[in-house]
Amino acid sequence: MDTEKHNPVQSAGKIFQIMEMLAEEGPCGLLEISHHLNINKSTVHRLLNSLIYMGYVKQDEASLKYHMTLKIVNVSGKVLKQVDILSISQPYLKCLMEQTDETVHLVKRVDNSICYIQKLEPANTGRSIKMASFVGMISPLHCTGVGKAIMSHMSEEEIHSILEKERITPKTEHTILDTQQLMIELSQVRICGYSLDNEENELGVRCIATAINDYTGCAEYAISISAPIFRMPDERIPELAALLLDVAGKLSGELGYHPAT
């Protein structure tokens, strides 16, 4: 028997099942919980009393239904304060850098721009190239792969608002300046899950990027793989995209993101 697939403390599993049901369904009665979770009524009653004693659940005196208290929110807040994106992402970025032997970036959205907060370069000095990017650098959203990855998670209204405030300006001769063309590209990013920067931010450099979702589903971060144009031809994109999306999914999971099924 594979013990890793079974909860070693059955009562712990049941108590979390009850909490998750109340969090999702709202106030529920004893029989409703028992039937929905297929747990004996007396067991449910005992576990609910335990949750009430610990302050996680209350029972309404009029309806007799049980509901979650805000204590779990307080606990969640304390956990979130300890989340360190740089520490969490470091092993994933390092793995991605080693798998691709290319430069990897992590950025954070700051208002209507992005800020580079991590940059890992391959140990092979023959592969490393001089790039303009550096930790702390602020760049526009519209002409960077990471920026476009983050923008793809925004509403059209928010995108238009940002473009009006920031005004699209060319960084290179390849920068997309037409708003409609940019919107079409962002629609494609939503479909395939990753964006491309084809020398739009820096001549000679191509970038593939994707957004990172946090526990709320917001995309405030993005990661990318950057390489000289001759090392990132179209034929290599599917391979890099698969590696990038795999790492992004795992990193989003570490930040508490669980996509709806």
C-alpha positions in Angstrom: 0.0 0.0 0.0 1.3 3.5 -0.9 1.0 5.3 2.5 1.8 8.6 0.9 -1.7 8.6 -0.7 -3.5 8.1 2.6 -3.9 10.5 5.4 -2.2 8.9 8.4 -4.6 10.7 10.8 -8.1 10.1 9.5 -9.8 12.6 11.8 -7.5 15.4 10.6 -8.6 14.7 7.0 -12.3 14.8 8.0 -11.9 18.0 10.0 -10.3 19.7 7.0 -13.1 18.3 4.7 -15.6 20.0 7.0 -13.7 23.3 7.0 -13.3 23.3 3.2 -17.0 22.5 2.7 -18.1 25.4 5.0 -15.7 27.7 3.3 -17.1 26.8 -0.1 -20.8 26.3 0.6 -21.4 28.8 3.4 -23.5 27.9 6.5 -24.6 24.3 6.5 -26.6 22.0 8.9 -25.3 18.9 10.6 -27.2 16.4 8.4 -26.2 18.4 5.2 -22.5 18.1 6.1 -22.9 14.4 7.1 -24.6 13.5 3.8 -22.4 15.6 1.6 -19.1 14.3 3.0 -20.4 10.8 3.7 -19.3 11.0 7.3 -21.2 9.6 10.3 -23.4 12.2 11.9 -22.0 11.7 15.4 -18.5 12.0 14.0 -19.4 15.3 12.2 -21.0 16.6 15.4 -17.9 15.8 17.5 -15.5 17.4 14.9 -17.7 20.5 14.7 -17.6 20.9 18.5 -13.9 20.7 18.3 -13.8 23.4 15.6 -16.1 25.6 17.7 -13.9 25.1 20.8 -10.8 26.2 18.7 -12.7 29.2 17.4 -12.8 28.2 13.7 -16.5 27.5 13.5 -19.6 29.0 15.0 -23.2 27.7 15.2 -26.1 30.1 14.5 -28.5 29.9 17.4 -31.6 30.5 15.2 -30.9 28.3 12.2 -28.6 25.8 14.0 -26.3 25.9 10.9 -22.6 26.0 11.2 -20.3 28.6 9.5 -16.6 29.5 9.4 -15.3 32.3 11.5 -12.6 34.8 10.4 -9.9 33.1 12.5 -8.8 31.1 9.5 -8.3 34.5 7.7 -6.0 35.6 10.5 -4.0 32.5 10.2 -3.7 32.8 6.4 -2.6 36.4 6.8 0.3 35.3 9.1 1.3 32.7 6.5 1.2 35.2 3.7 3.5 37.6 5.6 6.2 34.9 5.5 6.0 34.3 1.8 9.3 35.4 0.2 9.0 35.3 -3.5 12.8 35.4 -4.1 13.5 32.5 -1.8 10.6 30.4 -3.1 11.5 31.1 -6.8 15.2 30.7 -6.5 15.4 26.9 -7.0 12.9 27.0 -9.8 14.7 29.8 -11.7 18.0 28.0 -11.2 16.6 24.8 -12.6 15.1 26.6 -15.6 18.4 28.4 -16.2 20.3 25.1 -16.1 17.8 23.3 -18.3 18.0 26.0 -21.0 21.5 27.3 -20.5 20.1 30.7 -21.0 19.5 33.8 -18.9 16.3 33.7 -16.7 14.5 36.7 -15.2 11.8 37.2 -12.5 9.9 40.5 -12.6 7.2 42.2 -10.5 4.6 44.6 -11.7 5.1 48.0 -10.2 2.2 50.3 -11.1 2.2 50.5 -15.0 5.7 49.1 -15.4 7.7 46.0 -14.4 10.8 45.8 -12.2 13.4 43.1 -12.5 13.9 41.5 -9.1 16.0 38.4 -10.1 18.4 37.6 -12.9 20.2 34.3 -13.2 22.8 33.8 -15.9 24.4 30.5 -17.1 27.7 29.6 -15.5 29.1 28.9 -19.0 30.6 32.3 -19.8 30.6 31.4 -23.5 26.8 31.3 -23.4 26.3 34.4 -21.3 25.7 37.6 -23.2 25.7 41.2 -22.2 22.1 42.4 -21.6 20.7 45.7 -20.6 18.6 44.1 -17.8 19.7 44.3 -14.2 18.0 43.7 -10.8 16.1 46.9 -9.9 15.7 48.0 -13.6 12.2 49.4 -14.4 10.9 48.7 -17.9 7.6 49.3 -19.8 4.9 46.6 -19.9 4.1 46.9 -23.6 7.5 46.0 -25.2 8.8 43.3 -22.8 7.9 39.6 -22.9 7.3 39.6 -19.1 5.2 42.8 -19.4 3.0 41.4 -22.1 2.6 38.2 -20.1 1.3 40.2 -17.1 -0.9 42.4 -19.4 -2.6 39.3 -20.9 -4.2 38.8 -17.5 -5.7 42.3 -17.4 -9.1 43.4 -18.7 -9.2 45.4 -22.0 -10.2 48.5 -20.1 -7.2 48.3 -17.8 -4.9 47.7 -20.7 -6.2 50.7 -22.6 -6.0 52.8 -19.5 -2.3 51.9 -19.0 -1.4 52.5 -22.7 -3.1 56.0 -22.6 -1.2 57.0 -19.4 2.2 55.6 -20.4 1.9 56.3 -24.1 3.5 53.6 -26.3 7.0 54.6 -27.3 9.5 52.6 -29.4 12.5 51.0 -27.6 13.7 49.5 -30.9 12.6 49.4 -34.5 10.7 46.2 -33.7 8.6 47.7 -30.8 4.8 47.2 -31.5 3.3 50.7 -31.6 -0.2 49.9 -32.9 -2.6 49.4 -30.0 -4.8 47.1 -32.0 -1.9 44.9 -33.0 -0.8 44.7 -29.4 -4.3 43.7 -28.3 -4.4 40.9 -30.9 -1.0 39.6 -29.6 -2.2 39.7 -26.0 -5.2 37.6 -27.1 -2.8 35.0 -28.5 -0.8 35.0 -25.3 -4.0 34.1 -23.4 -4.5 31.1 -25.7 -0.9 29.7 -25.7 0.0 30.8 -22.2 3.3 32.6 -23.0 4.4 35.8 -24.7 7.3 36.7 -27.0 9.5 39.7 -27.2 11.0 39.7 -30.6 13.8 42.3 -30.2 11.1 44.8 -29.1 12.9 45.9 -26.0 16.6 45.2 -26.9 18.1 44.6 -30.3 19.6 41.2 -30.8 17.7 39.7 -27.8 14.6 37.5 -27.9 12.6 36.6 -24.9 9.8 34.1 -24.0 7.8 34.8 -20.9 4.8 33.7 -18.8 3.0 35.1 -15.8 3.0 33.7 -12.3 -0.3 33.6 -10.4 -0.5 34.1 -6.6 -3.0 32.6 -4.2 -5.6 35.2 -5.3 -5.2 34.3 -9.0 -3.6 37.7 -9.7 -0.6 37.9 -12.0 1.8 40.4 -10.4 4.9 38.4 -11.3 6.3 36.9 -14.5 9.4 34.8 -15.5 11.3 34.8 -18.8 14.0 33.1 -20.7 16.2 35.5 -22.7 18.7 34.7 -25.4 20.4 36.2 -28.5 18.1 35.9 -31.4 20.2 33.3 -33.2 19.9 30.9 -30.1 16.1 31.3 -29.9 14.8 30.5 -33.4 11.1 29.6 -33.9 12.0 25.9 -33.9 13.2 26.2 -30.3 10.2 28.0 -29.0 8.0 24.9 -28.3 10.8 23.3 -26.2 11.4 26.5 -24.2 7.7 27.1 -23.8 7.1 23.6 -22.3 9.9 24.1 -19.7 8.8 27.7 -18.9 5.1 26.8 -18.4 6.1 23.8 -16.3 8.2 25.9 -13.9 5.5 28.7 -13.9 2.9 26.2 -12.9 4.9 24.8 -10.0 5.9 28.3 -8.8 2.3 29.5 -8.9 1.4 26.4 -6.8 4.1 27.3 -4.3 2.4 30.8 -4.0 -1.0 29.1 -3.3 -2.6 29.3 -6.7 -4.9 26.4 -7.6 -6.6 26.8 -10.9 -10.3 25.9 -11.1 -11.0 22.4 -12.5 
